[in-house]
Amino acid sequence: MTSFSRQEQFNLAHNSKKSPIFRVRKISKVYEMGEVSVQALKNVSLDLYTGELVVLLGASGSGKSTLLNILGGLDIPSTGQVMFAERDLTQAGDRSLTSFRRECVGFVFQFYNLIPSLTARENVALVTEIAPHPMRPREALGLVGLDHRLDHFPAQLSGGEQQRVAIARAIAKRPQVLLCDEPTGALDFQTGKLVLQVLERVNCELGTTIAVITHNAGIAAMADRVITMRSGEIIGIQHNETKIAPDDLEW
């Protein structure tokens, strides 16, 4: 009879309750830079589960952003396979990947990428106008606590408020997955916590699968799972049996 350690039993029980939304199998990514080849990912395999919040942790150059870009259909691996539900992203053409990004994925980056000449409401509306079943901009901004700032321009908003507008824009199209690349990297400690609270709320209330890239180990405690990367490889996956609320994080 096969026996399992306590951690293995927890992992099996945890994952059996959810279905994979992403199945990544043995992907590698090599960038050709003139005569130099740079391997950003090496034989990475991973499942991401519906409704979970995952932190991808690692130093700069560990491969986190490359992996996130491949999950989001912004890049394709050199080898291996990436499945989103029943869709094979590694075999998809440009039109199919554009449709995938538009309908299924929201992106949040370290820098907010808001259009300065548009109000918060108008920045969010840019997405709702092309999504098949969007939220109203007011609803999306309400979810991030900014329904009182609808008609303010980015220059009239703090950094944290601008990042929350960026999150509202990303979730307004009701994506199945939200991919966040260093969403607190340009923010101070307290403002960063507010942004993490918003991400937790989106995860809990909308059931959105969220992956957060960070080099900040203090954020890891709020995640369902922590995936640690180094030199293009996954070197550890940790399940948090008890998650810590963003307001109680310390770093």
C-alpha positions as CSV (number, residue, x, y, z in Angstrom):
1,M,0.0,0.0,0.0
2,T,1.4,3.4,-1.0
3,S,1.9,5.8,1.9
4,F,2.1,9.6,1.6
5,S,3.7,12.2,3.9
6,R,1.5,14.7,5.6
7,Q,2.4,17.4,3.0
8,E,1.7,15.1,0.1
9,Q,-1.7,14.2,1.6
10,F,-2.5,17.9,2.0
11,N,-1.4,18.6,-1.6
12,L,-3.6,15.8,-3.0
13,A,-6.6,16.9,-1.0
14,H,-6.0,20.5,-1.9
15,N,-5.7,19.9,-5.6
16,S,-8.5,17.3,-5.9
17,K,-11.1,20.0,-5.0
18,K,-10.1,22.1,-8.0
19,S,-9.6,21.7,-11.7
20,P,-6.6,22.9,-13.6
21,I,-7.2,26.0,-15.7
22,F,-3.6,26.0,-16.9
23,R,-1.6,22.9,-17.6
24,V,2.0,23.7,-18.4
25,R,4.2,20.8,-19.6
26,K,8.0,20.8,-20.0
27,I,8.2,24.3,-21.5
28,S,11.5,26.0,-22.2
29,K,12.1,29.5,-23.7
30,V,15.3,30.5,-25.4
31,Y,15.9,34.1,-26.7
32,E,18.3,34.5,-29.5
33,M,20.2,37.8,-29.2
34,G,22.6,37.9,-32.1
35,E,25.1,35.1,-31.6
36,V,24.1,34.7,-27.9
37,S,21.3,32.4,-26.7
38,V,19.6,33.2,-23.4
39,Q,17.6,30.5,-21.8
40,A,14.8,32.1,-19.8
41,L,12.9,28.9,-18.9
42,K,14.2,25.4,-18.5
43,N,11.7,22.4,-18.7
44,V,9.0,24.0,-16.5
45,S,5.9,22.0,-15.7
46,L,3.0,23.4,-13.6
47,D,-0.7,23.4,-13.0
48,L,-2.7,26.4,-12.0
49,Y,-6.1,25.7,-10.5
50,T,-9.4,27.5,-11.0
51,G,-10.1,30.1,-8.3
52,E,-6.7,30.0,-6.6
53,L,-4.3,32.9,-5.8
54,V,-0.7,32.0,-6.6
55,V,2.4,33.9,-5.9
56,L,5.4,33.4,-8.3
57,L,8.4,34.3,-6.2
58,G,12.0,34.8,-7.3
59,A,14.8,37.3,-7.9
60,S,15.1,39.3,-11.1
61,G,16.1,37.0,-14.0
62,S,14.5,33.9,-12.5
63,G,12.1,33.5,-15.3
64,K,8.9,34.7,-13.6
65,S,7.9,37.3,-16.2
66,T,8.7,35.0,-19.1
67,L,6.4,32.3,-17.6
68,L,3.7,34.9,-17.0
69,N,3.9,36.2,-20.5
70,I,3.6,32.7,-21.9
71,L,0.5,32.0,-19.7
72,G,-1.0,35.2,-20.9
73,G,-0.5,34.5,-24.6
74,L,2.0,37.4,-25.0
75,D,4.8,34.9,-25.8
76,I,5.1,31.3,-26.8
77,P,7.6,28.7,-25.5
78,S,10.4,27.4,-27.6
79,T,9.4,23.9,-26.6
80,G,6.7,22.2,-24.5
81,Q,3.0,22.7,-24.3
82,V,0.6,25.2,-22.5
83,M,-3.1,24.3,-22.2
84,F,-5.7,26.7,-21.1
85,A,-8.8,24.7,-20.3
86,E,-9.1,22.7,-23.6
87,R,-7.2,25.3,-25.7
88,D,-3.7,24.6,-26.7
89,L,-2.0,27.9,-26.6
90,T,1.3,26.6,-28.1
91,Q,-0.6,25.7,-31.3
92,A,-2.7,28.8,-31.5
93,G,-2.2,31.4,-34.3
94,D,-2.0,35.2,-33.7
95,R,-5.8,35.6,-34.1
96,S,-6.6,32.9,-31.6
97,L,-4.1,34.3,-29.1
98,T,-5.5,37.8,-29.5
99,S,-9.0,36.4,-28.8
100,F,-7.7,34.5,-25.8
101,R,-6.1,37.7,-24.4
102,R,-9.2,39.7,-25.0
103,E,-11.7,37.3,-23.6
104,C,-9.9,35.3,-20.9
105,V,-7.0,37.2,-19.4
106,G,-6.6,40.4,-17.5
107,F,-3.1,42.0,-17.0
108,V,-1.8,44.2,-14.3
109,F,1.8,45.5,-14.5
110,Q,4.1,47.4,-12.2
111,F,3.5,50.6,-14.1
112,Y,-0.2,51.5,-14.6
113,N,-0.3,52.2,-18.3
114,L,-3.3,54.5,-17.9
115,I,-4.1,57.0,-20.7
116,P,-3.4,60.4,-19.1
117,S,-6.1,62.3,-21.1
118,L,-8.9,59.9,-20.0
119,T,-10.7,59.8,-16.7
120,A,-10.7,56.6,-14.5
121,R,-14.1,55.8,-15.9
122,E,-12.9,56.3,-19.5
123,N,-9.8,54.2,-19.0
124,V,-11.9,51.3,-17.8
125,A,-14.4,51.8,-20.6
126,L,-11.6,51.1,-23.1
127,V,-11.8,47.5,-22.1
128,T,-15.6,47.2,-21.6
129,E,-16.1,48.4,-25.2
130,I,-14.3,45.3,-26.7
131,A,-15.3,42.6,-24.2
132,P,-18.3,40.3,-24.8
133,H,-19.8,40.5,-21.3
134,P,-18.2,43.3,-19.4
135,M,-19.0,45.0,-16.1
136,R,-20.0,48.6,-16.3
137,P,-17.0,50.9,-15.5
138,R,-18.7,52.2,-12.4
139,E,-19.2,48.6,-11.1
140,A,-15.5,47.7,-11.8
141,L,-14.2,50.8,-10.1
142,G,-16.6,50.2,-7.2
143,L,-15.0,46.8,-6.6
144,V,-11.6,48.4,-6.2
145,G,-13.0,51.1,-3.9
146,L,-12.9,54.0,-6.4
147,D,-16.5,54.7,-7.3
148,H,-16.0,58.1,-5.9
149,R,-13.1,58.9,-8.3
150,L,-14.9,58.0,-11.6
151,D,-14.2,61.3,-13.3
152,H,-10.7,62.0,-12.1
153,F,-7.7,61.9,-14.4
154,P,-4.6,59.8,-13.6
155,A,-2.7,62.9,-12.7
156,Q,-5.3,63.6,-10.0
157,L,-4.9,60.1,-8.5
158,S,-2.2,58.7,-6.2
159,G,0.0,55.8,-7.3
160,G,-2.1,53.3,-5.4
161,E,-5.3,54.7,-6.9
162,Q,-3.9,54.5,-10.4
163,Q,-2.9,50.9,-9.8
164,R,-6.5,50.2,-8.6
165,V,-7.8,51.8,-11.7
166,A,-5.5,49.5,-13.7
167,I,-6.9,46.5,-11.8
168,A,-10.5,47.7,-12.4
169,R,-9.7,47.9,-16.1
170,A,-8.3,44.4,-16.1
171,I,-11.3,42.8,-14.3
172,A,-14.0,44.8,-16.1
173,K,-14.1,42.2,-18.9
174,R,-14.7,39.5,-16.3
175,P,-11.5,37.5,-17.2
176,Q,-11.1,34.0,-15.9
177,V,-7.4,34.7,-15.1
178,L,-5.7,37.8,-13.7
179,L,-1.9,38.0,-14.2
180,C,-0.1,40.6,-12.2
181,D,3.6,41.4,-12.7
182,E,5.0,43.2,-9.6
183,P,1.7,45.1,-9.0
184,T,3.1,46.6,-5.8
185,G,6.7,47.2,-7.0
186,A,6.2,51.0,-7.5
187,L,4.3,51.5,-4.3
188,D,5.1,52.2,-0.7
189,F,4.3,49.6,2.1
190,Q,0.9,50.8,3.1
191,T,-0.3,51.6,-0.5
192,G,0.9,48.2,-1.6
193,K,-1.2,46.5,1.1
194,L,-4.3,48.3,-0.3
195,V,-3.6,47.0,-3.7
196,L,-3.1,43.4,-2.4
197,Q,-6.5,43.8,-0.5
198,V,-8.1,44.6,-3.8
199,L,-6.6,41.5,-5.5
200,E,-7.7,39.3,-2.6
201,R,-11.3,40.7,-2.9
202,V,-11.3,40.0,-6.7
203,N,-10.1,36.5,-6.0
204,C,-12.7,35.8,-3.3
205,E,-15.8,37.6,-4.7
206,L,-15.4,37.0,-8.4
207,G,-13.6,33.6,-8.2
208,T,-10.9,34.9,-10.5
209,T,-7.7,32.8,-10.8
210,I,-4.8,35.2,-9.9
211,A,-1.1,34.8,-10.4
212,V,1.1,37.5,-8.8
213,I,4.8,37.9,-9.7
214,T,7.0,39.4,-7.0
215,H,10.5,39.3,-5.6
216,N,9.0,40.2,-2.2
217,A,8.8,37.1,0.0
218,G,6.6,38.9,2.4
219,I,3.6,38.8,0.0
220,A,3.8,35.0,-0.3
221,A,1.8,34.4,2.9
222,M,-1.5,35.6,1.3
223,A,-1.4,33.0,-1.4
224,D,-2.9,29.6,-1.7
225,R,0.4,28.4,-3.2
226,V,3.8,29.9,-3.6
227,I,5.9,28.9,-6.6
228,T,9.6,29.7,-6.2
229,M,11.7,30.1,-9.3
230,R,15.5,30.5,-9.8
231,S,17.5,30.5,-13.1
232,G,14.5,29.6,-15.2
233,E,13.4,26.7,-13.2
234,I,10.8,26.0,-10.5
235,I,12.7,25.0,-7.3
236,G,9.8,24.7,-4.9
237,I,6.0,24.8,-4.5
238,Q,4.5,25.5,-1.1
239,H,0.9,25.3,-0.1
240,N,-0.2,27.7,2.6
241,E,-2.6,25.8,4.9
242,T,-3.5,29.1,6.5
243,K,-3.4,32.3,4.5
244,I,-2.6,35.7,6.0
245,A,-4.8,38.7,5.1
246,P,-3.0,41.4,3.2
247,D,-3.5,43.9,6.1
248,D,-1.4,41.6,8.3
249,L,1.5,41.1,6.0
250,E,4.9,42.4,6.9
251,W,7.9,43.1,4.7
